[in-house]
Amino acid sequence: MENYKKSINDMSWCGLVSLAIAQQNGDCGFNAMQENKFLSMWLHSAYKQKRFPKAIAPDLEHLMKIAKSKGQFAQLKSLLNELYQNAE
């Protein structure tokens, strides 16, 4: 269970840091629509490239489904923040 929490923590932290770097570099805007689009693509890439342990693959799939069904209203940044804070 501890490894699972660490993996979730790592994944959510990496997503949030990637978003912040993209925003700092001008590759992503600061509005919710642009953040959701960036994080949706980031989650998809992370899943396809198997960047994280297999144990959290269902979590990545779930986040991708939320992104696909809710689009700009998915609030992916908030979801990743919650995962990061709850996994600590």
PyMOL Python script that loads the backbone (N, CA, C, O; Angstrom):
from pymol import cmd

cmd.read_pdbstr("""\
ATOM      1  N   MET A   1       0.825  -1.191   0.000  1.00  0.00           N
ATOM      2  CA  MET A   1       0.000   0.000   0.000  1.00  0.00           C
ATOM      3  C   MET A   1       0.871   1.258   0.000  1.00  0.00           C
ATOM      4  O   MET A   1       0.534   2.253  -0.643  1.00  0.00           O
ATOM      5  N   GLU A   2       1.967   1.210   0.708  1.00  0.00           N
ATOM      6  CA  GLU A   2       2.862   2.369   0.786  1.00  0.00           C
ATOM      7  C   GLU A   2       3.467   2.686  -0.588  1.00  0.00           C
ATOM      8  O   GLU A   2       3.598   3.854  -0.954  1.00  0.00           O
ATOM      9  N   ASN A   3       3.835   1.645  -1.347  1.00  0.00           N
ATOM     10  CA  ASN A   3       4.385   1.864  -2.691  1.00  0.00           C
ATOM     11  C   ASN A   3       3.341   2.468  -3.617  1.00  0.00           C
ATOM     12  O   ASN A   3       3.655   3.315  -4.454  1.00  0.00           O
ATOM     13  N   TYR A   4       2.086   2.023  -3.459  1.00  0.00           N
ATOM     14  CA  TYR A   4       1.001   2.557  -4.279  1.00  0.00           C
ATOM     15  C   TYR A   4       0.834   4.054  -4.005  1.00  0.00           C
ATOM     16  O   TYR A   4       0.734   4.851  -4.937  1.00  0.00           O
ATOM     17  N   LYS A   5       0.805   4.428  -2.733  1.00  0.00           N
ATOM     18  CA  LYS A   5       0.659   5.847  -2.375  1.00  0.00           C
ATOM     19  C   LYS A   5       1.817   6.670  -2.916  1.00  0.00           C
ATOM     20  O   LYS A   5       1.618   7.779  -3.410  1.00  0.00           O
ATOM     21  N   LYS A   6       3.023   6.131  -2.825  1.00  0.00           N
ATOM     22  CA  LYS A   6       4.194   6.843  -3.336  1.00  0.00           C
ATOM     23  C   LYS A   6       4.091   7.014  -4.852  1.00  0.00           C
ATOM     24  O   LYS A   6       4.425   8.074  -5.380  1.00  0.00           O
ATOM     25  N   SER A   7       3.633   5.983  -5.547  1.00  0.00           N
ATOM     26  CA  SER A   7       3.488   6.057  -7.001  1.00  0.00           C
ATOM     27  C   SER A   7       2.446   7.089  -7.408  1.00  0.00           C
ATOM     28  O   SER A   7       2.652   7.842  -8.359  1.00  0.00           O
ATOM     29  N   ILE A   8       1.323   7.125  -6.686  1.00  0.00           N
ATOM     30  CA  ILE A   8       0.284   8.122  -6.957  1.00  0.00           C
ATOM     31  C   ILE A   8       0.825   9.526  -6.686  1.00  0.00           C
ATOM     32  O   ILE A   8       0.589  10.461  -7.452  1.00  0.00           O
ATOM     33  N   ASN A   9       1.549   9.648  -5.586  1.00  0.00           N
ATOM     34  CA  ASN A   9       2.149  10.928  -5.222  1.00  0.00           C
ATOM     35  C   ASN A   9       3.121  11.374  -6.310  1.00  0.00           C
ATOM     36  O   ASN A   9       3.084  12.526  -6.742  1.00  0.00           O
ATOM     37  N   ASP A  10       3.982  10.475  -6.750  1.00  0.00           N
ATOM     38  CA  ASP A  10       4.975  10.794  -7.788  1.00  0.00           C
ATOM     39  C   ASP A  10       4.297  11.198  -9.095  1.00  0.00           C
ATOM     40  O   ASP A  10       4.689  12.179  -9.727  1.00  0.00           O
ATOM     41  N   MET A  11       3.281  10.437  -9.496  1.00  0.00           N
ATOM     42  CA  MET A  11       2.589  10.707 -10.749  1.00  0.00           C
ATOM     43  C   MET A  11       1.919  12.075 -10.715  1.00  0.00           C
ATOM     44  O   MET A  11       2.053  12.863 -11.650  1.00  0.00           O
ATOM     45  N   SER A  12       1.202  12.350  -9.639  1.00  0.00           N
ATOM     46  CA  SER A  12       0.489  13.626  -9.561  1.00  0.00           C
ATOM     47  C   SER A  12       1.476  14.803  -9.492  1.00  0.00           C
ATOM     48  O   SER A  12       1.253  15.846 -10.108  1.00  0.00           O
ATOM     49  N   TRP A  13       2.557  14.624  -8.742  1.00  0.00           N
ATOM     50  CA  TRP A  13       3.578  15.673  -8.648  1.00  0.00           C
ATOM     51  C   TRP A  13       4.193  15.937 -10.022  1.00  0.00           C
ATOM     52  O   TRP A  13       4.362  17.091 -10.415  1.00  0.00           O
ATOM     53  N   CYS A  14       4.522  14.882 -10.745  1.00  0.00           N
ATOM     54  CA  CYS A  14       5.120  15.032 -12.081  1.00  0.00           C
ATOM     55  C   CYS A  14       4.177  15.757 -13.037  1.00  0.00           C
ATOM     56  O   CYS A  14       4.611  16.605 -13.817  1.00  0.00           O
ATOM     57  N   GLY A  15       2.893  15.427 -12.978  1.00  0.00           N
ATOM     58  CA  GLY A  15       1.919  16.101 -13.831  1.00  0.00           C
ATOM     59  C   GLY A  15       1.830  17.583 -13.518  1.00  0.00           C
ATOM     60  O   GLY A  15       1.816  18.418 -14.423  1.00  0.00           O
ATOM     61  N   LEU A  16       1.771  17.908 -12.236  1.00  0.00           N
ATOM     62  CA  LEU A  16       1.668  19.316 -11.829  1.00  0.00           C
ATOM     63  C   LEU A  16       2.930  20.094 -12.171  1.00  0.00           C
ATOM     64  O   LEU A  16       2.851  21.247 -12.597  1.00  0.00           O
ATOM     65  N   VAL A  17       4.088  19.481 -11.989  1.00  0.00           N
ATOM     66  CA  VAL A  17       5.355  20.151 -12.329  1.00  0.00           C
ATOM     67  C   VAL A  17       5.472  20.330 -13.840  1.00  0.00           C
ATOM     68  O   VAL A  17       5.920  21.377 -14.309  1.00  0.00           O
ATOM     69  N   SER A  18       5.073  19.321 -14.600  1.00  0.00           N
ATOM     70  CA  SER A  18       5.104  19.441 -16.067  1.00  0.00           C
ATOM     71  C   SER A  18       4.221  20.582 -16.536  1.00  0.00           C
ATOM     72  O   SER A  18       4.591  21.334 -17.437  1.00  0.00           O
ATOM     73  N   LEU A  19       3.055  20.709 -15.923  1.00  0.00           N
ATOM     74  CA  LEU A  19       2.152  21.809 -16.269  1.00  0.00           C
ATOM     75  C   LEU A  19       2.796  23.156 -15.939  1.00  0.00           C
ATOM     76  O   LEU A  19       2.764  24.079 -16.753  1.00  0.00           O
ATOM     77  N   ALA A  20       3.373  23.265 -14.762  1.00  0.00           N
ATOM     78  CA  ALA A  20       3.995  24.527 -14.349  1.00  0.00           C
ATOM     79  C   ALA A  20       5.152  24.906 -15.279  1.00  0.00           C
ATOM     80  O   ALA A  20       5.309  26.076 -15.628  1.00  0.00           O
ATOM     81  N   ILE A  21       5.950  23.935 -15.674  1.00  0.00           N
ATOM     82  CA  ILE A  21       7.066  24.201 -16.584  1.00  0.00           C
ATOM     83  C   ILE A  21       6.544  24.635 -17.952  1.00  0.00           C
ATOM     84  O   ILE A  21       7.068  25.574 -18.552  1.00  0.00           O
ATOM     85  N   ALA A  22       5.512  23.949 -18.441  1.00  0.00           N
ATOM     86  CA  ALA A  22       4.939  24.308 -19.741  1.00  0.00           C
ATOM     87  C   ALA A  22       4.363  25.721 -19.702  1.00  0.00           C
ATOM     88  O   ALA A  22       4.482  26.470 -20.672  1.00  0.00           O
ATOM     89  N   GLN A  23       3.744  26.081 -18.591  1.00  0.00           N
ATOM     90  CA  GLN A  23       3.204  27.435 -18.465  1.00  0.00           C
ATOM     91  C   GLN A  23       4.326  28.466 -18.402  1.00  0.00           C
ATOM     92  O   GLN A  23       4.230  29.536 -19.004  1.00  0.00           O
ATOM     93  N   GLN A  24       5.372  28.144 -17.681  1.00  0.00           N
ATOM     94  CA  GLN A  24       6.512  29.056 -17.563  1.00  0.00           C
ATOM     95  C   GLN A  24       7.193  29.260 -18.916  1.00  0.00           C
ATOM     96  O   GLN A  24       7.665  30.355 -19.219  1.00  0.00           O
ATOM     97  N   ASN A  25       7.241  28.203 -19.723  1.00  0.00           N
ATOM     98  CA  ASN A  25       7.883  28.277 -21.041  1.00  0.00           C
ATOM     99  C   ASN A  25       6.970  28.869 -22.110  1.00  0.00           C
ATOM    100  O   ASN A  25       7.404  29.115 -23.236  1.00  0.00           O
ATOM    101  N   GLY A  26       5.707  29.096 -21.759  1.00  0.00           N
ATOM    102  CA  GLY A  26       4.763  29.628 -22.726  1.00  0.00           C
ATOM    103  C   GLY A  26       4.133  28.571 -23.612  1.00  0.00           C
ATOM    104  O   GLY A  26       3.471  28.908 -24.594  1.00  0.00           O
ATOM    105  N   ASP A  27       4.323  27.298 -23.288  1.00  0.00           N
ATOM    106  CA  ASP A  27       3.753  26.211 -24.080  1.00  0.00           C
ATOM    107  C   ASP A  27       2.314  25.905 -23.687  1.00  0.00           C
ATOM    108  O   ASP A  27       1.623  25.172 -24.395  1.00  0.00           O
ATOM    109  N   CYS A  28       1.859  26.451 -22.577  1.00  0.00           N
ATOM    110  CA  CYS A  28       0.500  26.227 -22.090  1.00  0.00           C
ATOM    111  C   CYS A  28       0.028  27.494 -21.386  1.00  0.00           C
ATOM    112  O   CYS A  28       0.783  28.142 -20.661  1.00  0.00           O
ATOM    113  N   GLY A  29      -1.220  27.824 -21.614  1.00  0.00           N
ATOM    114  CA  GLY A  29      -1.789  28.996 -20.961  1.00  0.00           C
ATOM    115  C   GLY A  29      -2.198  28.688 -19.531  1.00  0.00           C
ATOM    116  O   GLY A  29      -1.991  27.580 -19.036  1.00  0.00           O
ATOM    117  N   PHE A  30      -2.775  29.673 -18.883  1.00  0.00           N
ATOM    118  CA  PHE A  30      -3.140  29.544 -17.476  1.00  0.00           C
ATOM    119  C   PHE A  30      -4.640  29.353 -17.252  1.00  0.00           C
ATOM    120  O   PHE A  30      -5.079  29.241 -16.107  1.00  0.00           O
ATOM    121  N   ASN A  31      -5.428  29.314 -18.320  1.00  0.00           N
ATOM    122  CA  ASN A  31      -6.859  29.111 -18.104  1.00  0.00           C
ATOM    123  C   ASN A  31      -7.168  27.618 -18.021  1.00  0.00           C
ATOM    124  O   ASN A  31      -6.374  26.781 -18.451  1.00  0.00           O
ATOM    125  N   ALA A  32      -8.323  27.301 -17.468  1.00  0.00           N
ATOM    126  CA  ALA A  32      -8.692  25.904 -17.189  1.00  0.00           C
ATOM    127  C   ALA A  32      -8.719  25.043 -18.451  1.00  0.00           C
ATOM    128  O   ALA A  32      -8.316  23.881 -18.416  1.00  0.00           O
ATOM    129  N   MET A  33      -9.189  25.602 -19.555  1.00  0.00           N
ATOM    130  CA  MET A  33      -9.279  24.828 -20.789  1.00  0.00           C
ATOM    131  C   MET A  33      -7.887  24.394 -21.265  1.00  0.00           C
ATOM    132  O   MET A  33      -7.677  23.235 -21.623  1.00  0.00           O
ATOM    133  N   GLN A  34      -6.949  25.331 -21.263  1.00  0.00           N
ATOM    134  CA  GLN A  34      -5.596  25.008 -21.716  1.00  0.00           C
ATOM    135  C   GLN A  34      -4.903  24.047 -20.749  1.00  0.00           C
ATOM    136  O   GLN A  34      -4.189  23.141 -21.179  1.00  0.00           O
ATOM    137  N   GLU A  35      -5.111  24.240 -19.448  1.00  0.00           N
ATOM    138  CA  GLU A  35      -4.519  23.329 -18.457  1.00  0.00           C
ATOM    139  C   GLU A  35      -5.067  21.917 -18.622  1.00  0.00           C
ATOM    140  O   GLU A  35      -4.312  20.947 -18.566  1.00  0.00           O
ATOM    141  N   ASN A  36      -6.381  21.797 -18.826  1.00  0.00           N
ATOM    142  CA  ASN A  36      -6.980  20.474 -19.009  1.00  0.00           C
ATOM    143  C   ASN A  36      -6.476  19.797 -20.274  1.00  0.00           C
ATOM    144  O   ASN A  36      -6.217  18.594 -20.282  1.00  0.00           O
ATOM    145  N   LYS A  37      -6.341  20.568 -21.332  1.00  0.00           N
ATOM    146  CA  LYS A  37      -5.833  20.000 -22.591  1.00  0.00           C
ATOM    147  C   LYS A  37      -4.405  19.489 -22.401  1.00  0.00           C
ATOM    148  O   LYS A  37      -4.077  18.376 -22.812  1.00  0.00           O
ATOM    149  N   PHE A  38      -3.563  20.307 -21.777  1.00  0.00           N
ATOM    150  CA  PHE A  38      -2.175  19.900 -21.545  1.00  0.00           C
ATOM    151  C   PHE A  38      -2.118  18.648 -20.672  1.00  0.00           C
ATOM    152  O   PHE A  38      -1.433  17.682 -21.009  1.00  0.00           O
ATOM    153  N   LEU A  39      -2.842  18.667 -19.547  1.00  0.00           N
ATOM    154  CA  LEU A  39      -2.787  17.527 -18.622  1.00  0.00           C
ATOM    155  C   LEU A  39      -3.396  16.269 -19.233  1.00  0.00           C
ATOM    156  O   LEU A  39      -2.940  15.161 -18.949  1.00  0.00           O
ATOM    157  N   SER A  40      -4.402  16.426 -20.054  1.00  0.00           N
ATOM    158  CA  SER A  40      -4.993  15.286 -20.743  1.00  0.00           C
ATOM    159  C   SER A  40      -3.960  14.624 -21.656  1.00  0.00           C
ATOM    160  O   SER A  40      -3.816  13.402 -21.666  1.00  0.00           O
ATOM    161  N   MET A  41      -3.250  15.443 -22.414  1.00  0.00           N
ATOM    162  CA  MET A  41      -2.202  14.906 -23.300  1.00  0.00           C
ATOM    163  C   MET A  41      -1.060  14.307 -22.480  1.00  0.00           C
ATOM    164  O   MET A  41      -0.497  13.280 -22.857  1.00  0.00           O
ATOM    165  N   TRP A  42      -0.718  14.948 -21.360  1.00  0.00           N
ATOM    166  CA  TRP A  42       0.352  14.451 -20.505  1.00  0.00           C
ATOM    167  C   TRP A  42      -0.021  13.088 -19.922  1.00  0.00           C
ATOM    168  O   TRP A  42       0.800  12.171 -19.920  1.00  0.00           O
ATOM    169  N   LEU A  43      -1.249  12.951 -19.432  1.00  0.00           N
ATOM    170  CA  LEU A  43      -1.707  11.672 -18.878  1.00  0.00           C
ATOM    171  C   LEU A  43      -1.680  10.579 -19.939  1.00  0.00           C
ATOM    172  O   LEU A  43      -1.252   9.455 -19.676  1.00  0.00           O
ATOM    173  N   HIS A  44      -2.134  10.917 -21.126  1.00  0.00           N
ATOM    174  CA  HIS A  44      -2.140   9.946 -22.224  1.00  0.00           C
ATOM    175  C   HIS A  44      -0.719   9.484 -22.550  1.00  0.00           C
ATOM    176  O   HIS A  44      -0.470   8.290 -22.721  1.00  0.00           O
ATOM    177  N   SER A  45       0.202  10.431 -22.633  1.00  0.00           N
ATOM    178  CA  SER A  45       1.607  10.082 -22.915  1.00  0.00           C
ATOM    179  C   SER A  45       2.204   9.244 -21.786  1.00  0.00           C
ATOM    180  O   SER A  45       2.898   8.259 -22.036  1.00  0.00           O
ATOM    181  N   ALA A  46       1.932   9.639 -20.549  1.00  0.00           N
ATOM    182  CA  ALA A  46       2.461   8.894 -19.396  1.00  0.00           C
ATOM    183  C   ALA A  46       1.953   7.467 -19.398  1.00  0.00           C
ATOM    184  O   ALA A  46       2.698   6.539 -19.080  1.00  0.00           O
ATOM    185  N   TYR A  47       0.696   7.286 -19.753  1.00  0.00           N
ATOM    186  CA  TYR A  47       0.100   5.947 -19.796  1.00  0.00           C
ATOM    187  C   TYR A  47       0.701   5.119 -20.930  1.00  0.00           C
ATOM    188  O   TYR A  47       1.118   3.980 -20.721  1.00  0.00           O
ATOM    189  N   LYS A  48       0.744   5.688 -22.110  1.00  0.00           N
ATOM    190  CA  LYS A  48       1.264   4.965 -23.287  1.00  0.00           C
ATOM    191  C   LYS A  48       2.746   4.618 -23.142  1.00  0.00           C
ATOM    192  O   LYS A  48       3.179   3.543 -23.556  1.00  0.00           O
ATOM    193  N   GLN A  49       3.519   5.529 -22.554  1.00  0.00           N
ATOM    194  CA  GLN A  49       4.956   5.302 -22.399  1.00  0.00           C
ATOM    195  C   GLN A  49       5.289   4.503 -21.142  1.00  0.00           C
ATOM    196  O   GLN A  49       6.454   4.194 -20.892  1.00  0.00           O
ATOM    197  N   LYS A  50       4.280   4.171 -20.360  1.00  0.00           N
ATOM    198  CA  LYS A  50       4.448   3.386 -19.127  1.00  0.00           C
ATOM    199  C   LYS A  50       5.489   4.030 -18.205  1.00  0.00           C
ATOM    200  O   LYS A  50       6.426   3.377 -17.745  1.00  0.00           O
ATOM    201  N   ARG A  51       5.300   5.319 -17.952  1.00  0.00           N
ATOM    202  CA  ARG A  51       6.234   6.080 -17.116  1.00  0.00           C
ATOM    203  C   ARG A  51       6.130   5.730 -15.635  1.00  0.00           C
ATOM    204  O   ARG A  51       7.058   5.972 -14.863  1.00  0.00           O
ATOM    205  N   PHE A  52       4.989   5.157 -15.249  1.00  0.00           N
ATOM    206  CA  PHE A  52       4.741   4.882 -13.833  1.00  0.00           C
ATOM    207  C   PHE A  52       4.408   3.410 -13.636  1.00  0.00           C
ATOM    208  O   PHE A  52       4.075   2.715 -14.596  1.00  0.00           O
ATOM    209  N   PRO A  53       4.498   2.926 -12.389  1.00  0.00           N
ATOM    210  CA  PRO A  53       4.248   1.507 -12.126  1.00  0.00           C
ATOM    211  C   PRO A  53       2.857   1.052 -12.591  1.00  0.00           C
ATOM    212  O   PRO A  53       1.903   1.828 -12.640  1.00  0.00           O
ATOM    213  N   LYS A  54       2.791  -0.215 -12.923  1.00  0.00           N
ATOM    214  CA  LYS A  54       1.559  -0.811 -13.420  1.00  0.00           C
ATOM    215  C   LYS A  54       0.416  -0.705 -12.414  1.00  0.00           C
ATOM    216  O   LYS A  54      -0.754  -0.701 -12.798  1.00  0.00           O
ATOM    217  N   ALA A  55       0.749  -0.620 -11.149  1.00  0.00           N
ATOM    218  CA  ALA A  55      -0.268  -0.560 -10.093  1.00  0.00           C
ATOM    219  C   ALA A  55      -1.165   0.666 -10.212  1.00  0.00           C
ATOM    220  O   ALA A  55      -2.314   0.632  -9.773  1.00  0.00           O
ATOM    221  N   ILE A  56      -0.664   1.738 -10.794  1.00  0.00           N
ATOM    222  CA  ILE A  56      -1.490   2.942 -10.902  1.00  0.00           C
ATOM    223  C   ILE A  56      -2.058   3.139 -12.310  1.00  0.00           C
ATOM    224  O   ILE A  56      -2.665   4.172 -12.592  1.00  0.00           O
ATOM    225  N   ALA A  57      -1.866   2.164 -13.185  1.00  0.00           N
ATOM    226  CA  ALA A  57      -2.433   2.254 -14.535  1.00  0.00           C
ATOM    227  C   ALA A  57      -3.946   2.475 -14.506  1.00  0.00           C
ATOM    228  O   ALA A  57      -4.452   3.279 -15.289  1.00  0.00           O
ATOM    229  N   PRO A  58      -4.690   1.784 -13.622  1.00  0.00           N
ATOM    230  CA  PRO A  58      -6.141   2.050 -13.566  1.00  0.00           C
ATOM    231  C   PRO A  58      -6.465   3.501 -13.177  1.00  0.00           C
ATOM    232  O   PRO A  58      -7.453   4.066 -13.646  1.00  0.00           O
ATOM    233  N   ASP A  59      -5.647   4.085 -12.336  1.00  0.00           N
ATOM    234  CA  ASP A  59      -5.854   5.481 -11.952  1.00  0.00           C
ATOM    235  C   ASP A  59      -5.619   6.413 -13.142  1.00  0.00           C
ATOM    236  O   ASP A  59      -6.368   7.366 -13.354  1.00  0.00           O
ATOM    237  N   LEU A  60      -4.579   6.129 -13.907  1.00  0.00           N
ATOM    238  CA  LEU A  60      -4.314   6.921 -15.113  1.00  0.00           C
ATOM    239  C   LEU A  60      -5.468   6.775 -16.104  1.00  0.00           C
ATOM    240  O   LEU A  60      -5.905   7.757 -16.704  1.00  0.00           O
ATOM    241  N   GLU A  61      -5.957   5.549 -16.273  1.00  0.00           N
ATOM    242  CA  GLU A  61      -7.082   5.306 -17.178  1.00  0.00           C
ATOM    243  C   GLU A  61      -8.314   6.082 -16.727  1.00  0.00           C
ATOM    244  O   GLU A  61      -9.025   6.669 -17.544  1.00  0.00           O
ATOM    245  N   HIS A  62      -8.558   6.079 -15.430  1.00  0.00           N
ATOM    246  CA  HIS A  62      -9.715   6.796 -14.888  1.00  0.00           C
ATOM    247  C   HIS A  62      -9.596   8.299 -15.135  1.00  0.00           C
ATOM    248  O   HIS A  62     -10.565   8.942 -15.537  1.00  0.00           O
ATOM    249  N   LEU A  63      -8.427   8.848 -14.900  1.00  0.00           N
ATOM    250  CA  LEU A  63      -8.214  10.274 -15.151  1.00  0.00           C
ATOM    251  C   LEU A  63      -8.377  10.608 -16.636  1.00  0.00           C
ATOM    252  O   LEU A  63      -8.920  11.657 -16.981  1.00  0.00           O
ATOM    253  N   MET A  64      -7.910   9.722 -17.507  1.00  0.00           N
ATOM    254  CA  MET A  64      -8.063   9.953 -18.946  1.00  0.00           C
ATOM    255  C   MET A  64      -9.535   9.897 -19.352  1.00  0.00           C
ATOM    256  O   MET A  64      -9.966  10.657 -20.220  1.00  0.00           O
ATOM    257  N   LYS A  65     -10.308   9.003 -18.731  1.00  0.00           N
ATOM    258  CA  LYS A  65     -11.744   8.931 -19.022  1.00  0.00           C
ATOM    259  C   LYS A  65     -12.452  10.206 -18.572  1.00  0.00           C
ATOM    260  O   LYS A  65     -13.323  10.721 -19.272  1.00  0.00           O
ATOM    261  N   ILE A  66     -12.074  10.709 -17.406  1.00  0.00           N
ATOM    262  CA  ILE A  66     -12.647  11.973 -16.926  1.00  0.00           C
ATOM    263  C   ILE A  66     -12.323  13.092 -17.906  1.00  0.00           C
ATOM    264  O   ILE A  66     -13.191  13.888 -18.261  1.00  0.00           O
ATOM    265  N   ALA A  67     -11.078  13.146 -18.335  1.00  0.00           N
ATOM    266  CA  ALA A  67     -10.653  14.188 -19.281  1.00  0.00           C
ATOM    267  C   ALA A  67     -11.438  14.096 -20.579  1.00  0.00           C
ATOM    268  O   ALA A  67     -11.853  15.113 -21.135  1.00  0.00           O
ATOM    269  N   LYS A  68     -11.641  12.878 -21.058  1.00  0.00           N
ATOM    270  CA  LYS A  68     -12.343  12.687 -22.326  1.00  0.00           C
ATOM    271  C   LYS A  68     -13.829  13.033 -22.200  1.00  0.00           C
ATOM    272  O   LYS A  68     -14.398  13.650 -23.101  1.00  0.00           O
ATOM    273  N   SER A  69     -14.450  12.645 -21.106  1.00  0.00           N
ATOM    274  CA  SER A  69     -15.887  12.866 -20.971  1.00  0.00           C
ATOM    275  C   SER A  69     -16.241  14.300 -20.583  1.00  0.00           C
ATOM    276  O   SER A  69     -17.275  14.813 -21.011  1.00  0.00           O
ATOM    277  N   LYS A  70     -15.409  14.948 -19.790  1.00  0.00           N
ATOM    278  CA  LYS A  70     -15.737  16.289 -19.310  1.00  0.00           C
ATOM    279  C   LYS A  70     -15.012  17.403 -20.051  1.00  0.00           C
ATOM    280  O   LYS A  70     -15.378  18.571 -19.921  1.00  0.00           O
ATOM    281  N   GLY A  71     -13.991  17.060 -20.823  1.00  0.00           N
ATOM    282  CA  GLY A  71     -13.277  18.055 -21.613  1.00  0.00           C
ATOM    283  C   GLY A  71     -12.708  19.180 -20.763  1.00  0.00           C
ATOM    284  O   GLY A  71     -11.986  18.942 -19.795  1.00  0.00           O
ATOM    285  N   GLN A  72     -13.045  20.408 -21.140  1.00  0.00           N
ATOM    286  CA  GLN A  72     -12.480  21.571 -20.446  1.00  0.00           C
ATOM    287  C   GLN A  72     -12.978  21.707 -19.012  1.00  0.00           C
ATOM    288  O   GLN A  72     -12.435  22.497 -18.240  1.00  0.00           O
ATOM    289  N   PHE A  73     -14.004  20.944 -18.651  1.00  0.00           N
ATOM    290  CA  PHE A  73     -14.554  21.019 -17.297  1.00  0.00           C
ATOM    291  C   PHE A  73     -14.054  19.885 -16.401  1.00  0.00           C
ATOM    292  O   PHE A  73     -14.603  19.662 -15.322  1.00  0.00           O
ATOM    293  N   ALA A  74     -13.031  19.178 -16.834  1.00  0.00           N
ATOM    294  CA  ALA A  74     -12.525  18.016 -16.098  1.00  0.00           C
ATOM    295  C   ALA A  74     -11.819  18.382 -14.798  1.00  0.00           C
ATOM    296  O   ALA A  74     -11.745  17.555 -13.889  1.00  0.00           O
ATOM    297  N   GLN A  75     -11.310  19.577 -14.692  1.00  0.00           N
ATOM    298  CA  GLN A  75     -10.595  20.039 -13.499  1.00  0.00           C
ATOM    299  C   GLN A  75      -9.442  19.096 -13.127  1.00  0.00           C
ATOM    300  O   GLN A  75      -9.282  18.721 -11.966  1.00  0.00           O
ATOM    301  N   LEU A  76      -8.654  18.726 -14.121  1.00  0.00           N
ATOM    302  CA  LEU A  76      -7.556  17.787 -13.913  1.00  0.00           C
ATOM    303  C   LEU A  76      -6.508  18.325 -12.943  1.00  0.00           C
ATOM    304  O   LEU A  76      -5.948  17.571 -12.147  1.00  0.00           O
ATOM    305  N   LYS A  77      -6.248  19.613 -13.008  1.00  0.00           N
ATOM    306  CA  LYS A  77      -5.259  20.197 -12.097  1.00  0.00           C
ATOM    307  C   LYS A  77      -5.720  20.015 -10.650  1.00  0.00           C
ATOM    308  O   LYS A  77      -4.921  19.652  -9.787  1.00  0.00           O
ATOM    309  N   SER A  78      -6.977  20.260 -10.388  1.00  0.00           N
ATOM    310  CA  SER A  78      -7.517  20.078  -9.029  1.00  0.00           C
ATOM    311  C   SER A  78      -7.472  18.618  -8.613  1.00  0.00           C
ATOM    312  O   SER A  78      -7.146  18.307  -7.467  1.00  0.00           O
ATOM    313  N   LEU A  79      -7.795  17.726  -9.531  1.00  0.00           N
ATOM    314  CA  LEU A  79      -7.755  16.292  -9.219  1.00  0.00           C
ATOM    315  C   LEU A  79      -6.333  15.838  -8.886  1.00  0.00           C
ATOM    316  O   LEU A  79      -6.126  15.079  -7.940  1.00  0.00           O
ATOM    317  N   LEU A  80      -5.361  16.305  -9.663  1.00  0.00           N
ATOM    318  CA  LEU A  80      -3.973  15.940  -9.384  1.00  0.00           C
ATOM    319  C   LEU A  80      -3.506  16.536  -8.062  1.00  0.00           C
ATOM    320  O   LEU A  80      -2.763  15.895  -7.318  1.00  0.00           O
ATOM    321  N   ASN A  81      -3.939  17.762  -7.768  1.00  0.00           N
ATOM    322  CA  ASN A  81      -3.613  18.368  -6.473  1.00  0.00           C
ATOM    323  C   ASN A  81      -4.177  17.539  -5.322  1.00  0.00           C
ATOM    324  O   ASN A  81      -3.493  17.313  -4.324  1.00  0.00           O
ATOM    325  N   GLU A  82      -5.421  17.086  -5.459  1.00  0.00           N
ATOM    326  CA  GLU A  82      -6.031  16.255  -4.422  1.00  0.00           C
ATOM    327  C   GLU A  82      -5.278  14.945  -4.250  1.00  0.00           C
ATOM    328  O   GLU A  82      -4.997  14.518  -3.130  1.00  0.00           O
ATOM    329  N   LEU A  83      -4.956  14.317  -5.371  1.00  0.00           N
ATOM    330  CA  LEU A  83      -4.204  13.057  -5.294  1.00  0.00           C
ATOM    331  C   LEU A  83      -2.862  13.266  -4.613  1.00  0.00           C
ATOM    332  O   LEU A  83      -2.436  12.453  -3.793  1.00  0.00           O
ATOM    333  N   TYR A  84      -2.201  14.358  -4.957  1.00  0.00           N
ATOM    334  CA  TYR A  84      -0.893  14.652  -4.380  1.00  0.00           C
ATOM    335  C   TYR A  84      -1.010  14.865  -2.863  1.00  0.00           C
ATOM    336  O   TYR A  84      -0.213  14.325  -2.096  1.00  0.00           O
ATOM    337  N   GLN A  85      -1.986  15.638  -2.443  1.00  0.00           N
ATOM    338  CA  GLN A  85      -2.137  15.944  -1.021  1.00  0.00           C
ATOM    339  C   GLN A  85      -2.618  14.745  -0.218  1.00  0.00           C
ATOM    340  O   GLN A  85      -2.209  14.562   0.929  1.00  0.00           O
ATOM    341  N   ASN A  86      -3.485  13.925  -0.809  1.00  0.00           N
ATOM    342  CA  ASN A  86      -4.008  12.761  -0.082  1.00  0.00           C
ATOM    343  C   ASN A  86      -3.037  11.601  -0.028  1.00  0.00           C
ATOM    344  O   ASN A  86      -3.161  10.730   0.833  1.00  0.00           O
ATOM    345  N   ALA A  87      -2.072  11.575  -0.935  1.00  0.00           N
ATOM    346  CA  ALA A  87      -1.121  10.466  -0.965  1.00  0.00           C
ATOM    347  C   ALA A  87       0.039  10.676   0.001  1.00  0.00           C
ATOM    348  O   ALA A  87       0.804   9.750   0.270  1.00  0.00           O
ATOM    349  N   GLU A  88       0.166  11.886   0.520  1.00  0.00           N
ATOM    350  CA  GLU A  88       1.299  12.178   1.427  1.00  0.00           C
ATOM    351  C   GLU A  88       1.105  11.485   2.755  1.00  0.00           C
ATOM    352  O   GLU A  88       1.948  11.608   3.645  1.00  0.00           O
TER     353      GLU A  88
END
""", "prot")
cmd.dss("prot")
cmd.show_as("cartoon", "prot")
cmd.util.cbc("prot")
cmd.orient("prot")
